[in-house]
Amino acid sequence: DAASFIGLVLNARGFERAAQTRVDEVNLVVVASDTFSRKNQGMATEDTVRTVEAVAPLALAAGIEPTVTISAAYGCPYEGEVPADRVVELAERLASSGVTEIAVADTIGVAVPADVHDRMRRVRAVTGDLRLRAHFHNTRNTGYANALAAYEEGVRVLDSSLGGIGGCPFAPK
């Protein structure tokens, strides 16, 4: 089996640099809350969406798979609960950008299975057959149950880490 190389990129310049390497996939991040987006990426959510809209076609043209993660899709350490409508709106717009996969991420570990069922169903309704991925943290001991809920909603790709599914190192506790 050939190894797959994935590059996380935050902007067009990052994509250009990644495209000069052996990456097969680039993943871009759109934070669902403006405050966390500004603190994490130095730009508003709208700016990150425009970045995805600009980079996805470049990646496809280069033969590199563009994917996107909607981060803080359940809650934000600064703004609190993120409305499901916000996540669905972002997913619909990002799906039309040309990405081949959308990850819905519980960045700070606040989701419960009922939230996961609801958001995954609603995201699927606006993204059609686009591959969905889920990203959970076990911050409040719900990560495993949330992974099962995502699987029950048809998600077949789950993020993992070598060190378990702990909390986000970039979010204040």
PEZIMO-V17724 format. One record per backbone hydrogen bond with DSSP energy under -0.5 kcal/mol. CO is the residue of the C=O (numbers start at 1). NH is the residue of the N-H. E is the energy in kcal/mol with one decimal. If there is no record, write none. Layout:
co=<CO;CO>
nh=<NH;NH>
e=<E;E>
This chain:
co=<4;5;5;7;7;11;12;13;14;15;16;17;18;18;24;25;26;26;27;28;29;30;33;34;35;36;37;37;37;38;44;45;46;47;48;49;50;51;52;54;55;56;57;58;59;60;65;65;66;66;67;68;69;69;70;70;71;74;76;80;81;83;83;84;85;86;87;88;89;90;91;92;94;94;95;100;101;102;103;103;104;105;105;106;112;112;113;114;115;116;117;118;119;120;121;122;123;123;124;127;131;132;132;133;134;135;138;142;143;144;145;146;147;148;149;150;150;151;157;161;165;168>
nh=<6;24;25;9;27;15;16;17;18;19;20;20;21;23;65;7;28;67;9;69;31;71;37;38;39;40;41;42;43;42;48;49;50;51;52;53;54;55;56;58;59;60;61;62;64;63;26;67;100;101;28;103;30;71;73;105;32;82;80;76;83;86;87;88;89;90;91;92;93;94;95;96;97;99;98;131;68;133;70;105;135;73;107;109;115;116;117;118;119;120;121;122;123;124;125;126;126;127;128;130;102;156;157;104;159;106;141;146;147;148;149;150;151;152;153;153;155;154;134;164;138;171>
e=<-0.5;-3.3;-1.7;-0.6;-2.7;-2.0;-2.6;-2.0;-2.5;-3.0;-0.6;-0.8;-2.0;-0.7;-2.7;-2.8;-0.5;-2.9;-2.2;-2.7;-0.5;-2.0;-2.2;-2.8;-2.2;-2.8;-3.1;-0.7;-0.9;-1.0;-1.7;-2.2;-2.2;-1.7;-2.1;-2.5;-1.6;-2.8;-2.7;-0.7;-2.7;-2.5;-2.2;-1.4;-3.0;-1.4;-2.5;-0.5;-3.3;-0.6;-2.5;-2.9;-3.0;-1.0;-0.5;-2.7;-2.9;-1.4;-1.9;-2.9;-0.6;-0.7;-1.4;-2.5;-2.5;-2.2;-2.7;-2.5;-2.0;-3.0;-2.4;-1.1;-1.6;-0.8;-0.8;-0.8;-2.0;-2.3;-3.4;-0.6;-1.9;-2.6;-1.2;-1.1;-1.0;-1.8;-2.9;-2.2;-2.9;-2.6;-2.1;-2.3;-3.0;-2.6;-1.9;-0.9;-0.9;-1.3;-1.7;-1.7;-2.2;-0.6;-0.6;-2.4;-2.8;-3.5;-1.8;-2.7;-2.0;-2.0;-2.3;-2.5;-2.3;-2.6;-1.1;-0.6;-2.3;-2.0;-2.0;-1.2;-4.7;-1.0>
